């Protein structure tokens, strides 16, 4: 079980966050970037799973700039409400909040970032725009295509579903062609396939993607210690 606490970004904005710590000496630190549903039980579970694997994990509440402590489930009503946040995304502000999480992780060793859906795009932007990261993992980032000409500064892994109704295969192919340096995987699944609280959860794809994620972090974080 992790803990809730506060972070302060460089523009003095204070935001909530969730932190999970491993039992022993950490292998590194990982910022966990939310979907549009906030730092909900799914994102906290990702943090807990990373802590069980040996990493300090911190999930910043990126929507605190708009609505404090927002989190939701995955009912049609929840999804419709959460999508309202997509109309006015400030990517730079989100990167400042992720940077605050990364600063919190500094004492844990090499730092990485992982994000899902909207957070997958933020994770990609963290890789291209932020300094000091050793690895980035992006799960089904629907807006990565908008920034596909940017080049990651650290090793970057991406996971997509071939049945994703939010990310067309043309976008996937463009991203893959523009980034041969990245470790990019495609699964027989839809959007949100890693989240076991969603109807789109696809257990075999989720298990394989998580195995690849942990191996990627082990190579690029734990392997650098």
Residue, then its C-alpha position, 0 to 999 in steps of 0.5 A: x500500500x502506498x501513500x498520498x502526498x503533495x508535489x510542487x512544480x517549478x511554477x509553484x503549483x502544488x499537486x497531489x500524488x501517490x507514491x509506492x516504495x519497494x521493500x528493499x533498496x530501490x532499483x530506480x524511480x519511475x513516474x507513472x502518468x495517468x489516463x484521463x481518469x486521474x490517479x485512480x485505483x488502476x494507476x495506483x495499482x500500477x505504482x504498487x506493481x512497480x514497487x513490488x518489482x523493486x522501483x519507487x513509483x510516483x503518480x502525479x495528479x495532472x488534473x489538479x490544475x483544473x479539478x483537485x483530486x479528480x478520479x473516476x471509474x470506467x462507466x460510460x458516464x465516467x468516460x464522458x465526464x473524463x473526456x471533458x479534460x481533453x478539450x484544453x490540455x496544457x502539455x507543458x504544464x503536464x510536463x512540469x508536473x511530471x518533472x516534479x515527480x521525477x525530482x521526487x524520485x531522484x534519490x531512488x537512482x536512475x529515473x524512468x517514466x511510464x504512461x497510459x492513454x493520455x499519459x502515454x503521450x505525456x510519457x513520449x513528450x517526457x522522453x523528447x523534452x525532459x532531461x535526465x530520464x533513462x527510459x520511457x514506456x508509452x501505452x497506447x498514447x493517442x496523441x503521439x502522432x501529433x509529436x511524431x517528429x520529435x526524437x526521444x532523448x532516452x530509450x523508449x518503448x511503446x505498446x499499441x493495440x491493433x484493434x484500438x478504435x482511438x489510434x488507427x493503424x495508419x498512425x501506428x505505422x507512421x510512428x513505427x516508421x519515424x522511430x526505428x530506434x524505439x522498441x515498439x510492439x503491437x498486440x491483438x487488443x483494443x484501447x486500454x487493454x492493460x487495465x483490468x478494470x475496463x471491458x477492453x482488458x485483454x489479459x494475454x496482451x497485458x501480461x506480455x506488455x508488462x513482461x516487456x515493460x519490466x525487462x525494458x526498465x531492468x535493462x535501462x534503469x536497474x542495469x545502469x546502477 
